[in-house]
Amino acid sequence: MTRGEVFDEVSFDEGFTWWYGDDDFVAQIVAQGGRAGIVGEARVEHLGGGAQTVRYTPAVLAAIERDRRRMWTKWGHF
């Protein structure tokens, strides 16, 4: 959870298909001087379906690779 008044320039990049969107979100916070961590009591609920079992078809693997390359280009690592 982030507070808009603290990280007003951070947004979830919907251009990522896979989990790299989460990594990008955290990288934006860190780039603004913030910190990211894990809270043991925290819970994530995916609205409207969210997480699901993935079958790694050639199309899925291609999408993952595309997002990995996009993340690398955007941040220079990952």
N, CA, C and O atoms as CSV, one atom per row, in Angstrom:
chain,resi,resn,atom,element,x,y,z
A,1,MET,N,N,0.852,-1.163,0.000
A,1,MET,CA,C,0.000,0.000,0.000
A,1,MET,C,C,0.900,1.229,0.000
A,1,MET,O,O,1.876,1.286,0.748
A,2,THR,N,N,0.585,2.181,-0.810
A,2,THR,CA,C,1.344,3.435,-0.819
A,2,THR,C,C,0.379,4.588,-0.567
A,2,THR,O,O,-0.825,4.490,-0.803
A,3,ARG,N,N,0.945,5.663,-0.088
A,3,ARG,CA,C,0.129,6.847,0.181
A,3,ARG,C,C,0.366,7.861,-0.921
A,3,ARG,O,O,1.504,8.259,-1.169
A,4,GLY,N,N,-0.697,8.279,-1.579
A,4,GLY,CA,C,-0.591,9.210,-2.701
A,4,GLY,C,C,0.072,10.520,-2.363
A,4,GLY,O,O,0.762,11.102,-3.200
A,5,GLU,N,N,-0.129,11.000,-1.135
A,5,GLU,CA,C,0.478,12.277,-0.765
A,5,GLU,C,C,1.991,12.156,-0.578
A,5,GLU,O,O,2.699,13.163,-0.573
A,6,VAL,N,N,2.487,10.924,-0.424
A,6,VAL,CA,C,3.923,10.703,-0.283
A,6,VAL,C,C,4.548,10.367,-1.637
A,6,VAL,O,O,5.618,10.877,-1.971
A,7,PHE,N,N,3.890,9.518,-2.409
A,7,PHE,CA,C,4.408,9.078,-3.710
A,7,PHE,C,C,3.406,9.445,-4.805
A,7,PHE,O,O,2.750,8.576,-5.380
A,8,ASP,N,N,3.303,10.718,-5.076
A,8,ASP,CA,C,2.286,11.180,-6.019
A,8,ASP,C,C,2.597,10.848,-7.469
A,8,ASP,O,O,1.705,10.918,-8.314
A,9,GLU,N,N,3.826,10.492,-7.778
A,9,GLU,CA,C,4.195,10.168,-9.156
A,9,GLU,C,C,4.196,8.669,-9.437
A,9,GLU,O,O,4.501,8.258,-10.556
A,10,VAL,N,N,3.867,7.851,-8.457
A,10,VAL,CA,C,3.907,6.401,-8.619
A,10,VAL,C,C,2.572,5.904,-9.140
A,10,VAL,O,O,1.516,6.248,-8.608
A,11,SER,N,N,2.628,5.094,-10.185
A,11,SER,CA,C,1.399,4.506,-10.702
A,11,SER,C,C,1.689,3.083,-11.168
A,11,SER,O,O,2.820,2.748,-11.522
A,12,PHE,N,N,0.667,2.269,-11.160
A,12,PHE,CA,C,0.814,0.898,-11.610
A,12,PHE,C,C,0.779,0.893,-13.131
A,12,PHE,O,O,-0.222,1.278,-13.735
A,13,ASP,N,N,1.860,0.462,-13.744
A,13,ASP,CA,C,2.006,0.464,-15.199
A,13,ASP,C,C,1.244,-0.728,-15.781
A,13,ASP,O,O,1.707,-1.865,-15.683
A,14,GLU,N,N,0.103,-0.482,-16.373
A,14,GLU,CA,C,-0.723,-1.561,-16.909
A,14,GLU,C,C,-0.204,-2.110,-18.228
A,14,GLU,O,O,-0.813,-3.006,-18.813
A,15,GLY,N,N,0.923,-1.576,-18.702
A,15,GLY,CA,C,1.536,-2.090,-19.912
A,15,GLY,C,C,2.249,-3.420,-19.707
A,15,GLY,O,O,2.556,-4.122,-20.671
A,16,PHE,N,N,2.514,-3.770,-18.435
A,16,PHE,CA,C,3.116,-5.058,-18.149
A,16,PHE,C,C,2.020,-6.110,-18.045
A,16,PHE,O,O,0.995,-5.890,-17.399
A,17,THR,N,N,2.243,-7.257,-18.689
A,17,THR,CA,C,1.258,-8.336,-18.666
A,17,THR,C,C,1.421,-9.202,-17.431
A,17,THR,O,O,0.433,-9.641,-16.841
A,18,TRP,N,N,2.670,-9.452,-17.037
A,18,TRP,CA,C,2.950,-10.402,-15.959
A,18,TRP,C,C,3.381,-9.688,-14.698
A,18,TRP,O,O,3.107,-8.498,-14.543
A,19,TRP,N,N,4.038,-10.374,-13.804
A,19,TRP,CA,C,4.378,-9.872,-12.476
A,19,TRP,C,C,5.357,-8.714,-12.500
A,19,TRP,O,O,5.590,-8.111,-11.453
A,20,TYR,N,N,5.936,-8.376,-13.622
A,20,TYR,CA,C,6.877,-7.266,-13.677
A,20,TYR,C,C,6.215,-5.939,-13.306
A,20,TYR,O,O,6.910,-4.996,-12.929
A,21,GLY,N,N,4.911,-5.848,-13.401
A,21,GLY,CA,C,4.210,-4.637,-12.969
A,21,GLY,C,C,4.438,-4.352,-11.499
A,21,GLY,O,O,4.582,-3.195,-11.103
A,22,ASP,N,N,4.472,-5.397,-10.685
A,22,ASP,CA,C,4.756,-5.235,-9.257
A,22,ASP,C,C,6.177,-4.738,-9.049
A,22,ASP,O,O,6.419,-3.834,-8.249
A,23,ASP,N,N,7.121,-5.339,-9.781
A,23,ASP,CA,C,8.522,-4.923,-9.665
A,23,ASP,C,C,8.686,-3.469,-10.096
A,23,ASP,O,O,9.421,-2.706,-9.469
A,24,ASP,N,N,8.005,-3.096,-11.158
A,24,ASP,CA,C,8.075,-1.726,-11.656
A,24,ASP,C,C,7.527,-0.752,-10.613
A,24,ASP,O,O,8.100,0.317,-10.401
A,25,PHE,N,N,6.434,-1.111,-9.970
A,25,PHE,CA,C,5.814,-0.265,-8.952
A,25,PHE,C,C,6.799,-0.008,-7.811
A,25,PHE,O,O,6.965,1.128,-7.368
A,26,VAL,N,N,7.448,-1.076,-7.342
A,26,VAL,CA,C,8.429,-0.942,-6.265
A,26,VAL,C,C,9.624,-0.115,-6.738
A,26,VAL,O,O,10.121,0.725,-5.988
A,27,ALA,N,N,10.091,-0.337,-7.961
A,27,ALA,CA,C,11.226,0.424,-8.484
A,27,ALA,C,C,10.904,1.914,-8.538
A,27,ALA,O,O,11.785,2.737,-8.289
A,28,GLN,N,N,9.668,2.277,-8.856
A,28,GLN,CA,C,9.272,3.682,-8.872
A,28,GLN,C,C,9.364,4.290,-7.472
A,28,GLN,O,O,9.820,5.422,-7.312
A,29,ILE,N,N,8.933,3.542,-6.470
A,29,ILE,CA,C,8.990,4.031,-5.087
A,29,ILE,C,C,10.444,4.225,-4.654
A,29,ILE,O,O,10.791,5.254,-4.075
A,30,VAL,N,N,11.281,3.243,-4.935
A,30,VAL,CA,C,12.693,3.321,-4.567
A,30,VAL,C,C,13.373,4.483,-5.293
A,30,VAL,O,O,14.201,5.180,-4.708
A,31,ALA,N,N,13.024,4.691,-6.565
A,31,ALA,CA,C,13.605,5.794,-7.346
A,31,ALA,C,C,13.260,7.157,-6.744
A,31,ALA,O,O,14.001,8.122,-6.930
A,32,GLN,N,N,12.139,7.237,-6.025
A,32,GLN,CA,C,11.735,8.485,-5.371
A,32,GLN,C,C,12.282,8.582,-3.946
A,32,GLN,O,O,11.913,9.485,-3.195
A,33,GLY,N,N,13.165,7.647,-3.578
A,33,GLY,CA,C,13.767,7.705,-2.255
A,33,GLY,C,C,13.000,6.938,-1.191
A,33,GLY,O,O,13.339,7.010,-0.010
A,34,GLY,N,N,11.978,6.210,-1.593
A,34,GLY,CA,C,11.198,5.433,-0.632
A,34,GLY,C,C,11.801,4.071,-0.373
A,34,GLY,O,O,12.824,3.709,-0.954
A,35,ARG,N,N,11.168,3.328,0.494
A,35,ARG,CA,C,11.605,1.976,0.817
A,35,ARG,C,C,10.441,1.024,0.613
A,35,ARG,O,O,9.278,1.404,0.753
A,36,ALA,N,N,10.758,-0.183,0.291
A,36,ALA,CA,C,9.747,-1.226,0.138
A,36,ALA,C,C,10.079,-2.350,1.096
A,36,ALA,O,O,11.248,-2.669,1.310
A,37,GLY,N,N,9.068,-2.941,1.662
A,37,GLY,CA,C,9.290,-4.032,2.592
A,37,GLY,C,C,8.088,-4.944,2.639
A,37,GLY,O,O,7.096,-4.744,1.937
A,38,ILE,N,N,8.199,-5.940,3.475
A,38,ILE,CA,C,7.115,-6.903,3.643
A,38,ILE,C,C,6.592,-6.794,5.059
A,38,ILE,O,O,7.369,-6.763,6.013
A,39,VAL,N,N,5.301,-6.736,5.197
A,39,VAL,CA,C,4.656,-6.713,6.502
A,39,VAL,C,C,4.013,-8.077,6.702
A,39,VAL,O,O,3.158,-8.487,5.916
A,40,GLY,N,N,4.416,-8.767,7.731
A,40,GLY,CA,C,3.936,-10.131,7.969
A,40,GLY,C,C,2.431,-10.254,8.059
A,40,GLY,O,O,1.863,-11.261,7.636
A,41,GLU,N,N,1.784,-9.251,8.598
A,41,GLU,CA,C,0.332,-9.313,8.757
A,41,GLU,C,C,-0.433,-8.891,7.509
A,41,GLU,O,O,-1.659,-8.996,7.465
A,42,ALA,N,N,0.284,-8.414,6.494
A,42,ALA,CA,C,-0.377,-7.915,5.288
A,42,ALA,C,C,-0.977,-9.054,4.477
A,42,ALA,O,O,-0.518,-10.195,4.537
A,43,ARG,N,N,-2.001,-8.721,3.726
A,43,ARG,CA,C,-2.673,-9.696,2.879
A,43,ARG,C,C,-3.068,-8.999,1.577
A,43,ARG,O,O,-3.481,-7.840,1.583
A,44,VAL,N,N,-2.938,-9.710,0.478
A,44,VAL,CA,C,-3.333,-9.174,-0.825
A,44,VAL,C,C,-4.553,-9.928,-1.297
A,44,VAL,O,O,-4.577,-11.159,-1.292
A,45,GLU,N,N,-5.560,-9.193,-1.702
A,45,GLU,CA,C,-6.746,-9.812,-2.278
A,45,GLU,C,C,-6.875,-9.316,-3.714
A,45,GLU,O,O,-6.956,-8.112,-3.960
A,46,HIS,N,N,-6.894,-10.244,-4.648
A,46,HIS,CA,C,-7.036,-9.877,-6.061
A,46,HIS,C,C,-8.516,-9.731,-6.381
A,46,HIS,O,O,-9.276,-10.696,-6.292
A,47,LEU,N,N,-8.915,-8.542,-6.747
A,47,LEU,CA,C,-10.307,-8.298,-7.106
A,47,LEU,C,C,-10.563,-8.738,-8.535
A,47,LEU,O,O,-9.720,-8.534,-9.408
A,48,GLY,N,N,-11.681,-9.321,-8.774
A,48,GLY,CA,C,-12.059,-9.712,-10.131
A,48,GLY,C,C,-11.245,-10.860,-10.690
A,48,GLY,O,O,-11.046,-10.929,-11.902
A,49,GLY,N,N,-10.775,-11.750,-9.860
A,49,GLY,CA,C,-10.067,-12.922,-10.366
A,49,GLY,C,C,-8.625,-12.969,-9.935
A,49,GLY,O,O,-8.224,-13.871,-9.200
A,50,GLY,N,N,-7.842,-12.014,-10.379
A,50,GLY,CA,C,-6.459,-11.912,-9.962
A,50,GLY,C,C,-5.619,-13.128,-10.261
A,50,GLY,O,O,-5.644,-13.661,-11.370
A,51,ALA,N,N,-4.871,-13.564,-9.258
A,51,ALA,CA,C,-3.912,-14.656,-9.420
A,51,ALA,C,C,-4.610,-15.939,-9.861
A,51,ALA,O,O,-5.731,-16.241,-9.453
A,52,GLN,N,N,-3.919,-16.663,-10.688
A,52,GLN,CA,C,-4.447,-17.930,-11.175
A,52,GLN,C,C,-3.303,-18.814,-11.626
A,52,GLN,O,O,-2.179,-18.345,-11.807
A,53,THR,N,N,-3.584,-20.068,-11.804
A,53,THR,CA,C,-2.568,-20.990,-12.282
A,53,THR,C,C,-2.300,-20.711,-13.758
A,53,THR,O,O,-3.227,-20.545,-14.550
A,54,VAL,N,N,-1.028,-20.663,-14.109
A,54,VAL,CA,C,-0.639,-20.332,-15.482
A,54,VAL,C,C,-0.124,-21.581,-16.187
A,54,VAL,O,O,0.665,-22.341,-15.625
A,55,ARG,N,N,-0.567,-21.783,-17.390
A,55,ARG,CA,C,0.013,-22.815,-18.257
A,55,ARG,C,C,1.028,-22.102,-19.144
A,55,ARG,O,O,0.686,-21.169,-19.871
A,56,TYR,N,N,2.270,-22.547,-19.077
A,56,TYR,CA,C,3.343,-21.870,-19.790
A,56,TYR,C,C,3.392,-22.296,-21.254
A,56,TYR,O,O,4.269,-23.050,-21.678
A,57,THR,N,N,2.430,-21.793,-22.002
A,57,THR,CA,C,2.370,-22.034,-23.441
A,57,THR,C,C,3.421,-21.159,-24.127
A,57,THR,O,O,3.955,-20.242,-23.504
A,58,PRO,N,N,3.722,-21.425,-25.388
A,58,PRO,CA,C,4.660,-20.540,-26.110
A,58,PRO,C,C,4.226,-19.071,-26.086
A,58,PRO,O,O,5.073,-18.183,-25.992
A,59,ALA,N,N,2.933,-18.808,-26.168
A,59,ALA,CA,C,2.459,-17.420,-26.148
A,59,ALA,C,C,2.694,-16.778,-24.780
A,59,ALA,O,O,3.078,-15.611,-24.701
A,60,VAL,N,N,2.467,-17.526,-23.715
A,60,VAL,CA,C,2.700,-17.013,-22.367
A,60,VAL,C,C,4.188,-16.752,-22.157
A,60,VAL,O,O,4.566,-15.702,-21.637
A,61,LEU,N,N,5.025,-17.691,-22.556
A,61,LEU,CA,C,6.465,-17.505,-22.421
A,61,LEU,C,C,6.950,-16.294,-23.219
A,61,LEU,O,O,7.845,-15.577,-22.772
A,62,ALA,N,N,6.369,-16.065,-24.382
A,62,ALA,CA,C,6.736,-14.901,-25.196
A,62,ALA,C,C,6.328,-13.604,-24.488
A,62,ALA,O,O,7.074,-12.625,-24.516
A,63,ALA,N,N,5.161,-13.589,-23.859
A,63,ALA,CA,C,4.701,-12.403,-23.129
A,63,ALA,C,C,5.602,-12.123,-21.934
A,63,ALA,O,O,5.937,-10.970,-21.662
A,64,ILE,N,N,5.992,-13.169,-21.224
A,64,ILE,CA,C,6.895,-12.999,-20.087
A,64,ILE,C,C,8.232,-12.427,-20.548
A,64,ILE,O,O,8.766,-11.509,-19.924
A,65,GLU,N,N,8.765,-12.961,-21.624
A,65,GLU,CA,C,10.043,-12.471,-22.155
A,65,GLU,C,C,9.923,-11.020,-22.612
A,65,GLU,O,O,10.831,-10.220,-22.385
A,66,ARG,N,N,8.811,-10.678,-23.253
A,66,ARG,CA,C,8.592,-9.283,-23.685
A,66,ARG,C,C,8.603,-8.343,-22.482
A,66,ARG,O,O,9.228,-7.284,-22.523
A,67,ASP,N,N,7.902,-8.738,-21.398
A,67,ASP,CA,C,7.858,-7.897,-20.212
A,67,ASP,C,C,9.216,-7.835,-19.520
A,67,ASP,O,O,9.585,-6.789,-18.985
A,68,ARG,N,N,9.969,-8.944,-19.523
A,68,ARG,CA,C,11.302,-8.935,-18.924
A,68,ARG,C,C,12.195,-7.941,-19.658
A,68,ARG,O,O,12.929,-7.174,-19.034
A,69,ARG,N,N,12.127,-7.960,-20.976
A,69,ARG,CA,C,12.939,-7.025,-21.777
A,69,ARG,C,C,12.495,-5.578,-21.558
A,69,ARG,O,O,13.324,-4.671,-21.494
A,70,ARG,N,N,11.186,-5.371,-21.444
A,70,ARG,CA,C,10.667,-4.023,-21.198
A,70,ARG,C,C,11.155,-3.510,-19.844
A,70,ARG,O,O,11.540,-2.347,-19.719
A,71,MET,N,N,11.138,-4.378,-18.834
A,71,MET,CA,C,11.609,-4.004,-17.505
A,71,MET,C,C,13.091,-3.654,-17.546
A,71,MET,O,O,13.516,-2.662,-16.955
A,72,TRP,N,N,13.875,-4.472,-18.245
A,72,TRP,CA,C,15.315,-4.226,-18.368
A,72,TRP,C,C,15.564,-2.872,-19.040
A,72,TRP,O,O,16.398,-2.088,-18.586
A,73,THR,N,N,14.835,-2.610,-20.123
A,73,THR,CA,C,15.003,-1.351,-20.847
A,73,THR,C,C,14.631,-0.153,-19.973
A,73,THR,O,O,15.313,0.871,-19.989
A,74,LYS,N,N,13.555,-0.288,-19.219
A,74,LYS,CA,C,13.066,0.818,-18.398
A,74,LYS,C,C,13.989,1.127,-17.218
A,74,LYS,O,O,14.223,2.294,-16.903
A,75,TRP,N,N,14.518,0.073,-16.557
A,75,TRP,CA,C,15.264,0.260,-15.324
A,75,TRP,C,C,16.748,-0.108,-15.423
A,75,TRP,O,O,17.516,0.222,-14.519
A,76,GLY,N,N,17.167,-0.778,-16.489
A,76,GLY,CA,C,18.566,-1.139,-16.643
A,76,GLY,C,C,19.008,-2.321,-15.805
A,76,GLY,O,O,20.208,-2.554,-15.652
A,77,HIS,N,N,18.080,-3.060,-15.270
A,77,HIS,CA,C,18.387,-4.272,-14.496
A,77,HIS,C,C,17.143,-5.142,-14.434
A,77,HIS,O,O,16.128,-4.806,-15.045
A,78,PHE,N,N,17.198,-6.226,-13.727
A,78,PHE,CA,C,16.142,-7.230,-13.528
A,78,PHE,C,C,16.344,-8.387,-14.432
A,78,PHE,O,O,15.555,-9.332,-14.410
